[in-house]
Amino acid sequence: MFKNILYLIFCTLFLNSAAQEDTKAKGILDELSKTTKAYKTITADFAQTFYNKEKKQTDKITGKVQVKGVKFKLGIPGNVIVCDGKTIWSHNKDAAEVTIKNFDASNEDQLNPSKIFTLYETGYKYKYDKEEKVGTSTCHIIDLFPSVKPEKKKFHTIKLYVDKVKKQVVQLKMLMKDGGTQVYEIKSFKPNAEIPDATFTFDTKPFKAEQIIDERGD
């Protein structure tokens, strides 16, 4: 489930030169990157909706993510994931278990919500599509296409919706190879809020030894 929610953030390879031909898209993405990286913290509520190839909704979940540098806290129904930049704790509430692992920000296979708002920077070709109204926001729509080993991806296109005024991501649509669609909506977005560092640590004291799975090794 975690990889489905944030599958978009795991690509960390270089864009090829063909992608840079769309100067309008590049200009918008550069501004988006500059704005996002200036934030000291990000707090966002999101919804992820799944549709099958007949465009019928099959599932929907909501969650909240807090980001401070490489530190993050992600909450979705039944699960909380906390990372202090060195250690990552995954609390499965239904199983009453906590899994602990070492965190490596450079590992593209490891969950890292701190990259979700800058996923477009690496691993994609991009092309400007059009403007469209999303709620009260007028958005640029930019199409992203995997540029490295696209045959291994479960999607063929990501449609990125960027608020023209705020220069913030409003929505993502993943167009899947099986004909389905996954829609990620940013319901609320609050930058630069004060977030104590204690938010990004997890207290295992309330758990019994058999409820803790420590995979950090020696």
TORDREN-340670 format. One record per residue: residue number from 0; chain; x, y, z of N, C-alpha, C in turn. Coordinates in nm, 2 decimals, m for minus. Last residue first. Layout:
    nr   kette     n_c1     n_c2     n_c3    ca_c1    ca_c2    ca_c3     c_c1     c_c2     c_c3
   NUM       A        X        Y        Z        X        Y        Z        X        Y        Z
...
// end
This chain:
    nr   kette     n_c1     n_c2     n_c3    ca_c1    ca_c2    ca_c3     c_c1     c_c2     c_c3
   217       A     2.32    m0.50     1.32     2.42    m0.46     1.43     2.47    m0.32     1.39
   216       A     1.98    m0.43     1.21     2.11    m0.51     1.22     2.20    m0.45     1.32
   215       A     1.73    m0.33     1.17     1.85    m0.24     1.15     1.98    m0.32     1.15
   214       A     1.49    m0.43     1.21     1.56    m0.48     1.09     1.69    m0.40     1.07
   213       A     1.28    m0.52     1.46     1.40    m0.44     1.44     1.49    m0.50     1.33
   212       A     0.97    m0.52     1.54     1.05    m0.59     1.44     1.16    m0.50     1.41
   211       A     0.78    m0.56     1.83     0.88    m0.48     1.76     0.97    m0.56     1.67
   210       A     0.63    m0.73     1.97     0.56    m0.64     1.88     0.65    m0.55     1.80
   209       A     0.79    m0.86     2.15     0.74    m0.94     2.04     0.66    m0.85     1.93
   208       A     0.82    m0.66     2.35     0.93    m0.70     2.26     0.89    m0.77     2.13
   207       A     0.54    m0.43     2.35     0.61    m0.55     2.40     0.72    m0.58     2.30
   206       A     0.52    m0.07     2.36     0.51    m0.20     2.29     0.59    m0.31     2.36
   205       A     0.57     0.17     2.48     0.44     0.11     2.51     0.42    m0.03     2.44
   204       A     0.83     0.24     2.37     0.81     0.20     2.51     0.68     0.13     2.53
   203       A     0.87     0.36     2.13     0.84     0.22     2.13     0.81     0.16     2.27
   202       A     0.80     0.66     1.98     0.83     0.60     2.11     0.78     0.45     2.11
   201       A     0.96     0.81     1.72     0.86     0.72     1.75     0.89     0.65     1.88
   200       A     1.01     1.14     1.58     1.06     1.02     1.65     0.94     0.94     1.70
   199       A     0.91     1.37     1.47     0.97     1.28     1.38     1.05     1.16     1.45
   198       A     0.82     1.54     1.67     0.72     1.48     1.58     0.78     1.37     1.50
   197       A     1.05     1.65     1.78     0.99     1.53     1.84     0.88     1.47     1.76
   196       A     1.08     1.88     1.64     1.16     1.77     1.60     1.11     1.64     1.66
   195       A     0.78     2.06     1.58     0.88     2.02     1.67     0.95     1.89     1.62
   194       A     0.71     2.28     1.33     0.69     2.14     1.36     0.80     2.10     1.45
   193       A     0.55     2.57     1.22     0.65     2.52     1.32     0.61     2.37     1.35
   192       A     0.51     2.59     0.87     0.45     2.58     1.00     0.56     2.53     1.10
   191       A     0.59     2.61     0.60     0.66     2.69     0.70     0.59     2.69     0.84
   190       A     0.27     2.55     0.42     0.42     2.56     0.43     0.47     2.64     0.55
   189       A     0.01     2.35     0.38     0.05     2.46     0.47     0.21     2.46     0.48
   188       A    m0.26     2.25     0.21    m0.12     2.26     0.20    m0.07     2.38     0.28
   187       A    m0.52     2.01     0.15    m0.47     2.13     0.22    m0.32     2.13     0.22
   186       A    m0.55     1.82    m0.05    m0.66     1.88     0.01    m0.63     2.01     0.08
   185       A    m0.42     1.71    m0.33    m0.37     1.78    m0.21    m0.49     1.86    m0.16
   184       A    m0.50     1.40    m0.47    m0.54     1.54    m0.45    m0.48     1.59    m0.32
   183       A    m0.42     1.17    m0.70    m0.37     1.22    m0.57    m0.41     1.37    m0.56
   182       A    m0.56     0.90    m0.86    m0.57     1.05    m0.85    m0.52     1.08    m0.71
   181       A    m0.50     0.66    m1.09    m0.49     0.69    m0.95    m0.48     0.84    m0.94
   180       A    m0.67     0.45    m1.33    m0.62     0.58    m1.29    m0.61     0.60    m1.14
   179       A    m0.64     0.18    m1.57    m0.69     0.25    m1.45    m0.62     0.38    m1.43
   178       A    m0.50     0.06    m1.77    m0.62     0.13    m1.81    m0.68     0.21    m1.69
   177       A    m0.27    m0.06    m1.71    m0.38    m0.15    m1.72    m0.51    m0.07    m1.75
   176       A    m0.09     0.15    m1.69    m0.09     0.07    m1.81    m0.20    m0.03    m1.82
   175       A    m0.24     0.45    m1.55    m0.18     0.32    m1.54    m0.19     0.24    m1.67
   174       A    m0.17     0.77    m1.49    m0.24     0.69    m1.59    m0.17     0.56    m1.60
   173       A    m0.21     0.96    m1.21    m0.13     0.85    m1.27    m0.21     0.77    m1.36
   172       A    m0.23     1.29    m1.14    m0.30     1.18    m1.19    m0.21     1.08    m1.26
   171       A    m0.22     1.52    m0.88    m0.15     1.43    m0.96    m0.24     1.32    m1.01
   170       A    m0.27     1.86    m0.77    m0.32     1.73    m0.80    m0.22     1.65    m0.89
   169       A    m0.13     2.08    m0.69    m0.27     2.07    m0.65    m0.31     1.93    m0.66
   168       A     0.18     2.22    m0.62     0.11     2.11    m0.67    m0.03     2.09    m0.61
   167       A     0.22     2.58    m0.66     0.21     2.46    m0.57     0.14     2.34    m0.65
   166       A     0.20     2.85    m0.73     0.32     2.76    m0.77     0.33     2.64    m0.68
   165       A     0.00     3.02    m0.69     0.07     2.98    m0.57     0.20     2.90    m0.60
   164       A    m0.08     3.06    m0.96    m0.05     3.17    m0.87     0.04     3.13    m0.76
   163       A    m0.13     2.81    m1.08    m0.05     2.92    m1.15    m0.01     3.03    m1.06
   162       A    m0.08     2.50    m0.95    m0.15     2.62    m0.93    m0.07     2.74    m0.99
   161       A    m0.04     2.22    m1.15     0.03     2.32    m1.07    m0.05     2.45    m1.07
   160       A    m0.07     1.88    m1.19    m0.15     2.00    m1.19    m0.08     2.10    m1.10
   159       A     0.05     1.63    m1.40     0.09     1.72    m1.28     0.01     1.85    m1.29
   158       A     0.00     1.32    m1.49    m0.05     1.45    m1.52    m0.03     1.53    m1.39
   157       A     0.21     1.07    m1.60     0.16     1.14    m1.48     0.12     1.28    m1.53
   156       A     0.20     0.76    m1.78     0.20     0.91    m1.78     0.15     0.96    m1.64
   155       A     0.21     0.49    m1.74     0.28     0.54    m1.86     0.29     0.70    m1.86
   154       A     0.28     0.27    m1.46     0.21     0.38    m1.53     0.28     0.42    m1.65
   153       A     0.45     0.09    m1.37     0.31     0.05    m1.37     0.23     0.15    m1.44
   152       A     0.78     0.04    m1.52     0.68     0.12    m1.45     0.54     0.07    m1.47
   151       A     0.94    m0.09    m1.69     0.92    m0.15    m1.56     0.83    m0.07    m1.47
   150       A     0.95     0.05    m1.92     0.88    m0.07    m1.93     0.86    m0.14    m1.79
   149       A     1.11     0.27    m1.87     0.97     0.29    m1.86     0.89     0.16    m1.86
   148       A     1.39     0.32    m1.81     1.33     0.19    m1.80     1.18     0.20    m1.78
   147       A     1.35     0.66    m1.79     1.45     0.55    m1.77     1.37     0.42    m1.74
   146       A     1.14     0.83    m1.81     1.25     0.84    m1.92     1.35     0.73    m1.90
   145       A     0.80     0.86    m1.78     0.92     0.80    m1.74     1.02     0.79    m1.85
   144       A     0.66     1.18    m1.84     0.67     1.04    m1.89     0.80     0.98    m1.84
   143       A     0.41     1.42    m1.75     0.54     1.36    m1.72     0.54     1.21    m1.77
   142       A     0.25     1.71    m1.85     0.25     1.56    m1.86     0.40     1.52    m1.84
   141       A     0.10     1.96    m1.67     0.22     1.92    m1.74     0.22     1.76    m1.74
   140       A    m0.12     2.22    m1.66    m0.11     2.07    m1.66     0.01     2.04    m1.74
   139       A    m0.17     2.49    m1.44    m0.10     2.44    m1.56    m0.10     2.29    m1.55
   138       A    m0.49     2.59    m1.31    m0.37     2.52    m1.30    m0.31     2.50    m1.44
   137       A    m0.67     2.79    m1.09    m0.64     2.77    m1.23    m0.50     2.71    m1.24
   136       A    m0.88     2.69    m0.82    m0.74     2.72    m0.88    m0.74     2.70    m1.03
   135       A    m1.11     2.60    m0.71    m1.09     2.75    m0.73    m0.96     2.79    m0.79
   134       A    m1.11     2.31    m0.88    m1.17     2.38    m0.77    m1.17     2.53    m0.80
   133       A    m0.92     2.37    m1.14    m0.94     2.26    m1.04    m0.99     2.33    m0.91
   132       A    m0.92     2.44    m1.48    m0.96     2.48    m1.35    m0.98     2.36    m1.26
   131       A    m0.62     2.44    m1.69    m0.75     2.38    m1.65    m0.79     2.42    m1.51
   130       A    m0.41     2.46    m1.97    m0.46     2.51    m1.84    m0.60     2.45    m1.82
   129       A    m0.20     2.19    m2.10    m0.30     2.30    m2.11    m0.32     2.36    m1.98
   128       A     0.08     2.06    m2.13    m0.05     2.02    m2.19    m0.14     2.14    m2.21
   127       A     0.43     2.04    m2.18     0.31     2.12    m2.14     0.19     2.08    m2.21
   126       A     0.61     1.76    m2.08     0.55     1.83    m2.19     0.43     1.91    m2.14
   125       A     0.91     1.57    m1.99     0.79     1.65    m1.96     0.74     1.73    m2.08
   124       A     1.07     1.27    m1.87     1.05     1.37    m1.98     0.92     1.45    m1.94
   123       A     1.21     1.19    m1.55     1.10     1.21    m1.64     1.13     1.30    m1.76
   122       A     1.41     1.18    m1.36     1.36     1.05    m1.41     1.24     1.07    m1.51
   121       A     1.36     1.46    m1.15     1.45     1.35    m1.20     1.37     1.23    m1.25
   120       A     1.16     1.63    m1.08     1.29     1.68    m1.11     1.38     1.58    m1.18
   119       A     0.91     1.55    m0.99     0.93     1.58    m1.14     1.07     1.61    m1.17
   118       A     0.90     1.54    m0.72     0.93     1.41    m0.79     0.96     1.44    m0.94
   117       A     0.87     1.72    m0.52     0.97     1.75    m0.62     1.00     1.63    m0.71
   116       A     0.69     1.63    m0.34     0.66     1.76    m0.40     0.76     1.80    m0.51
   115       A     0.80     1.40    m0.24     0.68     1.39    m0.31     0.65     1.52    m0.39
   114       A     1.02     1.37    m0.08     1.05     1.40    m0.22     0.92     1.41    m0.30
   113       A     0.95     1.30     0.17     1.01     1.43     0.16     1.03     1.47     0.01
   112       A     0.86     1.04     0.16     0.76     1.14     0.13     0.82     1.28     0.12
   111       A     0.99     0.77     0.09     1.05     0.90     0.12     0.96     1.01     0.08
   110       A     1.06     0.42     0.11     0.96     0.53     0.13     1.03     0.66     0.17
   109       A     1.31     0.30    m0.10     1.27     0.32     0.03     1.17     0.44     0.04
   108       A     1.42     0.28    m0.35     1.32     0.18    m0.31     1.26     0.20    m0.17
   107       A     1.62     0.46    m0.36     1.50     0.49    m0.44     1.39     0.39    m0.41
   106       A     1.82     0.59    m0.12     1.77     0.46    m0.16     1.63     0.48    m0.23
   105       A     1.90     0.82    m0.01     1.94     0.80    m0.15     1.89     0.67    m0.21
   104       A     1.83     0.81     0.25     1.76     0.91     0.16     1.79     0.88     0.02
   103       A     1.78     0.55     0.45     1.88     0.60     0.35     1.81     0.68     0.25
   102       A     1.73     0.44     0.77     1.68     0.52     0.66     1.80     0.57     0.58
   101       A     1.69     0.12     0.92     1.78     0.23     0.89     1.72     0.30     0.77
   100       A     1.37     0.03     1.07     1.47     0.02     0.97     1.57     0.14     0.97
    99       A     1.12    m0.14     1.25     1.23    m0.03     1.25     1.33    m0.07     1.15
    98       A     0.78    m0.18     1.29     0.90    m0.23     1.22     1.00    m0.11     1.21
    97       A     0.54    m0.27     1.52     0.63    m0.16     1.48     0.75    m0.22     1.41
    96       A     0.20    m0.38     1.55     0.34    m0.40     1.53     0.42    m0.28     1.49
    95       A    m0.08    m0.42     1.54    m0.01    m0.38     1.67     0.14    m0.41     1.66
    94       A    m0.21    m0.46     1.31    m0.13    m0.58     1.36    m0.07    m0.55     1.49
    93       A    m0.33    m0.21     1.29    m0.41    m0.33     1.29    m0.34    m0.45     1.35
    92       A    m0.11    m0.03     1.29    m0.20    m0.03     1.41    m0.29    m0.16     1.41
    91       A     0.21    m0.05     1.22     0.09    m0.11     1.17    m0.01    m0.12     1.29
    90       A     0.45     0.18     1.20     0.35     0.13     1.30     0.23     0.08     1.23
    89       A     0.77     0.21     1.12     0.64     0.18     1.05     0.55     0.12     1.15
    88       A     1.04     0.43     1.14     0.95     0.34     1.22     0.82     0.33     1.14
    87       A     1.37     0.48     1.04     1.23     0.49     1.00     1.15     0.39     1.08
    86       A     1.65     0.69     1.11     1.57     0.57     1.14     1.43     0.59     1.09
    85       A     1.74     0.93     1.00     1.83     0.82     1.02     1.76     0.69     1.04
    84       A     1.53     1.10     0.98     1.64     1.12     0.89     1.74     1.01     0.90
    83       A     1.32     1.02     1.14     1.40     1.13     1.19     1.52     1.16     1.10
    82       A     1.00     0.92     1.04     1.14     0.91     1.01     1.21     1.04     1.06
    81       A     0.71     0.71     1.06     0.79     0.83     1.11     0.93     0.81     1.08
    80       A     0.39     0.62     0.97     0.53     0.60     0.94     0.61     0.73     0.98
    79       A     0.11     0.44     1.06     0.18     0.57     1.08     0.33     0.54     1.05
    78       A    m0.21     0.30     0.97    m0.06     0.30     0.96    m0.01     0.44     0.99
    77       A    m0.49     0.32     0.96    m0.42     0.19     1.01    m0.27     0.19     1.01
    76       A    m0.50     0.56     0.71    m0.57     0.47     0.79    m0.50     0.34     0.83
    75       A    m0.18     0.73     0.74    m0.29     0.69     0.66    m0.37     0.59     0.75
    74       A     0.07     0.97     0.79    m0.04     0.89     0.85    m0.14     0.86     0.75
    73       A     0.41     1.03     0.81     0.30     1.00     0.72     0.20     0.92     0.79
    72       A     0.67     1.25     0.86     0.57     1.17     0.93     0.45     1.15     0.84
    71       A     1.02     1.31     0.82     0.88     1.31     0.78     0.80     1.22     0.87
    70       A     1.33     1.47     0.73     1.24     1.41     0.83     1.10     1.41     0.78
    69       A     1.48     1.61     0.56     1.47     1.47     0.52     1.38     1.40     0.63
    68       A     1.28     1.90     0.60     1.41     1.85     0.55     1.39     1.70     0.50
    67       A     1.00     1.79     0.71     1.10     1.89     0.75     1.23     1.84     0.71
    66       A     0.66     1.72     0.66     0.80     1.71     0.61     0.88     1.83     0.66
    65       A     0.37     1.53     0.70     0.45     1.64     0.75     0.60     1.62     0.71
    64       A     0.07     1.42     0.57     0.21     1.41     0.56     0.27     1.54     0.62
    63       A    m0.23     1.23     0.59    m0.16     1.35     0.62    m0.01     1.33     0.62
    62       A    m0.50     1.09     0.40    m0.39     1.09     0.49    m0.33     1.22     0.51
    61       A    m0.75     0.86     0.27    m0.70     0.99     0.30    m0.58     0.98     0.39
    60       A    m0.85     0.65    m0.01    m0.80     0.67     0.12    m0.75     0.82     0.14
    59       A    m1.07     0.45    m0.20    m1.02     0.59    m0.17    m0.97     0.59    m0.03
    58       A    m1.16     0.24    m0.48    m1.11     0.26    m0.34    m1.07     0.41    m0.32
    57       A    m1.28     0.24    m0.72    m1.26     0.12    m0.66    m1.22     0.13    m0.51
    56       A    m1.48     0.42    m0.95    m1.40     0.42    m0.83    m1.40     0.29    m0.76
    55       A    m1.46     0.36    m1.30    m1.54     0.34    m1.17    m1.45     0.34    m1.05
    54       A    m1.34     0.35    m1.54    m1.35     0.48    m1.47    m1.44     0.48    m1.35
    53       A    m1.27     0.11    m1.64    m1.41     0.16    m1.67    m1.44     0.29    m1.61
    52       A    m1.03     0.06    m1.52    m1.03     0.10    m1.66    m1.17     0.15    m1.71
    51       A    m1.08     0.20    m1.19    m1.05     0.10    m1.28    m1.06     0.15    m1.43
    50       A    m0.93     0.43    m0.96    m1.03     0.41    m1.06    m0.99     0.29    m1.15
    49       A    m0.87     0.56    m0.64    m0.84     0.46    m0.74    m0.96     0.44    m0.83
    48       A    m0.75     0.84    m0.48    m0.86     0.77    m0.53    m0.82     0.68    m0.64
    47       A    m0.62     0.99    m0.20    m0.58     0.91    m0.31    m0.70     0.83    m0.35
    46       A    m0.57     1.31    m0.05    m0.66     1.19    m0.08    m0.61     1.12    m0.20
    45       A    m0.40     1.49     0.21    m0.42     1.44     0.08    m0.53     1.33     0.07
    44       A    m0.26     1.76     0.38    m0.36     1.66     0.38    m0.39     1.62     0.24
    43       A     0.06     1.87     0.48    m0.04     1.86     0.37    m0.13     1.74     0.40
    42       A     0.32     2.08     0.56     0.22     2.00     0.61     0.10     1.99     0.51
    41       A     0.66     2.14     0.54     0.54     2.13     0.47     0.44     2.04     0.54
    40       A     0.93     2.38     0.62     0.84     2.26     0.65     0.72     2.26     0.55
    39       A     1.06     2.57     0.47     1.13     2.50     0.58     1.06     2.37     0.62
    38       A     1.06     2.63     0.12     0.98     2.60     0.24     1.07     2.53     0.35
    37       A     1.22     2.63    m0.10     1.23     2.75     0.00     1.15     2.72     0.12
    36       A     1.14     2.43    m0.26     1.27     2.41    m0.18     1.29     2.53    m0.08
    35       A     0.91     2.53    m0.38     0.90     2.42    m0.28     1.03     2.41    m0.20
    34       A     1.02     2.74    m0.55     0.92     2.77    m0.44     0.92     2.66    m0.34
    33       A     1.18     2.59    m0.72     1.24     2.70    m0.64     1.15     2.73    m0.52
    32       A     0.99     2.41    m0.84     1.11     2.36    m0.76     1.16     2.47    m0.67
    31       A     0.83     2.59    m0.97     0.78     2.51    m0.87     0.88     2.45    m0.78
    30       A     1.02     2.70    m1.15     0.96     2.79    m1.05     0.90     2.71    m0.94
    29       A     1.07     2.47    m1.30     1.18     2.53    m1.23     1.13     2.62    m1.12
    28       A     0.82     2.42    m1.41     0.87     2.32    m1.32     0.99     2.38    m1.24
    27       A     0.79     2.64    m1.58     0.70     2.62    m1.48     0.75     2.53    m1.37
    26       A     1.01     2.59    m1.76     1.00     2.71    m1.68     0.91     2.70    m1.56
    25       A     0.94     2.34    m1.87     1.06     2.35    m1.79     1.06     2.48    m1.70
    24       A     0.71     2.41    m2.02     0.70     2.32    m1.91     0.82     2.33    m1.81
    23       A     0.84     2.58    m2.20     0.73     2.63    m2.12     0.71     2.54    m2.00
    22       A     1.03     2.42    m2.34     1.08     2.53    m2.25     0.97     2.58    m2.16
    21       A     1.08     2.12    m2.42     0.96     2.20    m2.38     0.99     2.31    m2.28
    20       A     1.33     2.01    m2.42     1.29     2.09    m2.54     1.16     2.17    m2.51
    19       A     1.41     1.84    m2.23     1.43     1.98    m2.20     1.39     2.07    m2.32
    18       A     1.38     1.58    m2.31     1.28     1.63    m2.22     1.29     1.78    m2.20
    17       A     1.60     1.52    m2.45     1.48     1.54    m2.52     1.37     1.61    m2.44
    16       A     1.80     1.47    m2.26     1.80     1.60    m2.33     1.67     1.63    m2.40
    15       A     1.66     1.31    m1.97     1.74     1.31    m2.09     1.72     1.44    m2.16
    14       A     1.71     1.33    m1.62     1.63     1.36    m1.73     1.72     1.35    m1.86
    13       A     1.85     1.07    m1.41     1.86     1.19    m1.48     1.76     1.21    m1.60
    12       A     1.68     0.92    m1.13     1.77     0.92    m1.24     1.76     1.05    m1.31
    11       A     1.50     0.85    m0.92     1.61     0.94    m0.89     1.71     0.94    m1.00
    10       A     1.17     0.77    m0.82     1.26     0.78    m0.94     1.37     0.89    m0.92
     9       A     0.99     0.76    m0.61     1.11     0.68    m0.60     1.20     0.69    m0.72
     8       A     0.75     0.89    m0.60     0.86     0.96    m0.55     0.99     0.88    m0.55
     7       A     0.53     0.74    m0.69     0.58     0.85    m0.77     0.71     0.91    m0.73
     6       A     0.44     0.58    m0.49     0.52     0.52    m0.60     0.59     0.63    m0.68
     5       A     0.29     0.63    m0.26     0.40     0.72    m0.30     0.49     0.66    m0.40
     4       A     0.08     0.44    m0.27     0.05     0.57    m0.23     0.16     0.67    m0.28
     3       A     0.22     0.20    m0.34     0.12     0.25    m0.42     0.09     0.40    m0.40
     2       A     0.39     0.17    m0.12     0.45     0.20    m0.25     0.35     0.25    m0.35
     1       A     0.19     0.12     0.08     0.28     0.24     0.09     0.34     0.28    m0.05
     0       A     0.08    m0.12     0.00     0.00     0.00     0.00     0.09     0.12     0.00
// end
